[in-house]
Amino acid sequence: MGIQYEWLAQYLAIVTEPSSDAVYTIDGERFTDREQAADFLREYQRQLNGTKLDVAGTYFASSWRTVCAAMIYMIAITETRLDLMPANLVIQMDCGNGYPQLRFVLKSAAELPWPKQDSSEWRQDLIGQFYQSLQPIMSTIAAVTHLPLTQLWGQIPLGAEYYVNYMGGLLDDEQLREQLLADYNCLTKDIDSRWFGLKRNPFDMKEIWLDDPYQPGEQMRMKPTCCLAYQTGHGYCYGCPKLSKQDRQAKYEEIRTACSE
């Protein structure tokens, strides 16, 4: 299957052309510079109406979920690949709809061949090297915000899984869809934790299930770490691990009431 550029742009915020309306642009390679990273995060915090720099750090870490999903999508089913390493990306902040959105602009959109060996010999290393390339960025965010690395990496897994599932739903070929979803588990949960610079692979999450207030009768997973959304004035997420049982129940009832109005 060929790379679907329109999917990358529309759903995963990965584009081939920069926006002229961006309020901030930073080269992916420069995000390892603490001063430049802090400057970017301060602007992101301002656009998010965040009370502290921490929230810009967690939101920025979370934004990489789409790039991770794109990497898995390509490894699983496309005939060629794009270079999604930070060195080939420019990050742009766009506030055109009144809310800050981040886009990843490819410096080079050249399609690259896959290694000639059997895929079982290189897939794990390739995805591992991709996560390793994000390590310096996550470490810089941690240094600037004083947030733990585990909290930053923890922003990615549920979002990446959501987008992989979404991409699967766009596929007409049932076999490709099954292959993508099966490969997601192989390309995340079986990855060695050393690629992340952690003692544990953040994708290998302990699953804690909650009643879904948006779809009664269904369940949803608790987030592995707090995203600090409460620092933007929106309160705690229903799936936040910081909520007590009583506060979560109150949040459930609040959401159900809002949905029924």
C-alpha positions in Angstrom: 0.0 0.0 0.0 1.3 3.5 -0.8 1.6 6.2 1.7 -1.6 8.2 2.1 -0.4 11.7 2.5 -3.9 13.1 3.0 -4.4 10.8 6.0 -1.1 12.0 7.5 -2.1 15.6 7.1 -5.7 15.4 8.1 -5.5 13.0 11.0 -2.0 12.9 12.2 -0.8 16.5 11.7 2.1 15.5 9.5 2.5 17.7 6.4 4.9 18.4 3.6 4.5 22.2 3.4 4.9 24.7 6.2 2.1 27.0 7.2 2.4 30.8 6.7 0.0 31.4 9.6 2.1 29.6 12.3 2.6 31.6 15.5 5.8 29.7 16.3 8.2 27.5 14.4 11.0 25.4 15.7 13.3 22.9 14.1 13.0 19.4 15.6 16.8 19.3 16.2 16.8 22.6 18.1 14.3 21.3 20.7 17.2 19.7 22.5 18.5 23.2 23.3 17.0 24.1 26.7 16.6 27.8 26.0 14.9 27.3 22.7 12.7 24.6 24.1 11.7 26.7 27.1 10.9 29.6 24.8 8.6 27.4 22.7 6.9 25.9 25.8 6.3 29.4 27.3 4.4 30.4 24.1 2.6 27.1 24.1 1.6 27.6 27.7 0.3 31.1 26.9 -1.8 29.8 24.0 -3.1 26.9 26.2 -3.9 29.4 29.0 -1.9 27.1 31.3 -1.1 28.2 34.8 2.4 26.6 34.7 5.0 25.5 32.2 4.4 21.9 33.2 1.1 21.7 31.2 2.9 22.8 28.0 5.4 20.1 28.6 2.8 17.3 28.9 0.8 18.6 26.0 3.8 18.8 23.8 4.9 15.3 24.8 1.4 14.1 24.0 1.5 15.7 20.5 4.1 13.0 19.4 1.4 10.4 19.6 0.5 11.1 16.0 4.0 10.7 14.8 4.3 7.4 16.7 1.1 6.2 15.1 2.3 7.2 11.7 5.6 5.3 12.2 3.7 2.2 13.1 1.3 2.6 10.2 4.2 2.8 7.8 6.1 -0.1 9.2 3.0 -2.3 9.2 1.5 -1.7 5.8 3.1 0.8 3.4 5.5 -0.1 0.6 7.9 2.7 1.4 8.5 5.0 4.4 9.1 8.6 5.3 11.8 9.8 7.6 9.9 10.8 10.8 13.0 11.3 13.0 13.0 14.7 14.8 16.0 15.8 12.7 13.7 15.7 9.6 10.9 17.6 11.2 9.9 21.2 11.8 7.3 21.8 14.5 4.8 24.6 14.0 2.2 26.0 16.4 -1.0 27.1 14.7 -3.8 28.9 16.5 -6.1 29.5 13.6 -9.2 27.9 15.2 -8.7 29.6 18.5 -6.8 26.7 20.1 -3.1 25.8 19.6 -2.5 22.9 17.3 1.0 21.5 16.6 1.9 20.3 13.1 5.0 18.3 12.1 6.4 19.5 8.8 8.7 17.2 6.8 11.9 18.8 5.7 12.2 16.0 3.1 9.3 14.0 2.0 11.4 11.6 0.0 10.0 8.1 0.2 12.6 5.6 1.4 12.9 1.9 0.8 12.6 -0.6 3.6 15.6 -2.8 4.4 16.0 -5.8 2.1 16.1 -8.4 4.9 13.0 -10.1 6.2 11.0 -7.6 8.2 11.2 -9.7 11.4 14.9 -8.9 11.5 14.6 -5.1 11.4 11.2 -3.9 12.5 11.8 -3.9 16.2 15.2 -2.1 15.8 13.7 0.5 13.4 10.9 1.4 15.8 13.3 1.3 18.7 15.6 3.7 17.0 12.7 6.0 16.3 11.8 6.1 20.0 15.4 6.6 20.9 15.5 9.6 18.7 12.8 11.2 20.8 14.7 10.6 24.0 16.7 13.8 23.9 13.5 15.8 23.3 11.7 14.2 26.2 14.8 14.7 28.4 14.9 18.4 27.5 11.2 18.8 28.4 11.9 17.1 31.7 14.8 19.4 32.4 12.9 22.5 31.5 9.6 21.6 33.3 11.1 19.4 36.1 8.5 16.7 35.2 9.6 13.1 35.4 10.4 11.3 32.2 7.8 8.6 33.0 5.0 11.2 33.1 6.1 12.7 29.7 6.4 9.3 27.9 3.1 8.3 29.5 1.3 10.9 27.5 1.8 9.0 24.3 0.6 5.3 24.4 -3.2 5.7 24.7 -3.2 8.5 22.0 -1.0 6.5 19.7 -3.3 3.5 20.1 -6.3 5.6 19.3 -4.8 7.0 16.1 -3.6 3.5 15.0 -7.2 2.2 15.5 -8.6 5.2 13.6 -6.2 4.6 10.7 -7.3 1.0 10.7 -10.9 2.1 10.3 -10.0 4.0 7.2 -8.7 0.9 5.5 -11.0 -0.9 3.1 -8.9 -4.1 3.1 -9.8 -6.2 6.1 -6.5 -8.1 6.0 -4.5 -4.8 6.1 -6.6 -3.6 9.0 -6.0 -6.7 11.0 -2.3 -6.6 10.1 -2.0 -3.0 11.3 -3.8 -3.6 14.6 -1.8 -6.8 15.2 1.5 -5.1 14.4 0.7 -2.3 16.8 1.0 -4.6 19.8 4.2 -6.2 18.4 5.7 -2.8 17.7 5.0 -1.2 21.1 4.6 -3.7 23.9 7.5 -5.8 22.9 10.0 -2.9 22.6 12.9 -2.9 25.0 12.6 -0.2 27.6 16.2 1.0 26.9 15.0 2.7 23.8 13.0 5.1 25.9 15.6 5.6 28.5 13.3 4.1 31.1 13.2 1.1 33.3 9.9 0.1 31.9 8.4 0.3 28.4 5.6 3.0 28.7 3.5 1.2 26.1 3.4 -1.8 28.4 0.7 -0.3 30.6 -1.2 -1.7 33.5 -4.8 -1.7 32.2 -7.3 -0.2 34.7 -10.8 -0.1 33.2 -13.5 2.5 34.1 -17.1 2.8 33.2 -17.3 5.1 30.1 -19.6 8.1 30.8 -19.7 9.0 27.2 -20.9 5.5 26.1 -22.9 3.9 29.0 -22.4 0.2 29.2 -18.9 0.5 27.7 -15.6 0.8 29.4 -12.5 3.0 28.9 -9.0 2.8 30.3 -7.6 5.0 33.0 -4.8 7.2 31.7 -1.3 6.0 32.8 -0.2 9.5 33.9 -1.8 12.9 34.5 -1.8 15.3 31.5 -2.2 18.3 33.8 -5.3 19.5 31.9 -6.6 20.9 35.1 -3.9 23.6 34.7 -5.8 25.0 31.7 -9.0 25.6 33.6 -10.8 22.5 32.3 -10.6 20.5 35.5 -9.4 16.9 35.8 -10.0 14.4 33.0 -12.4 11.6 34.0 -9.7 9.1 33.3 -7.0 10.9 35.4 -5.1 8.6 37.8 -5.1 11.4 40.3 -8.8 11.3 40.9 -10.2 9.6 44.0 -13.0 7.1 43.6 -15.5 9.7 44.9 -14.3 12.5 42.7 -14.3 10.2 39.6 -17.9 9.2 40.4 -18.8 12.9 40.7 -17.1 13.5 37.3 -19.0 10.6 35.8 -22.3 12.1 36.8 -21.3 15.6 35.6 -20.5 14.2 32.2 -23.7 12.1 32.0 -25.7 15.2 32.9 -24.0 17.3 30.2 -24.5 14.5 27.6 -28.2 14.3 28.3 -28.9 18.0 27.9 
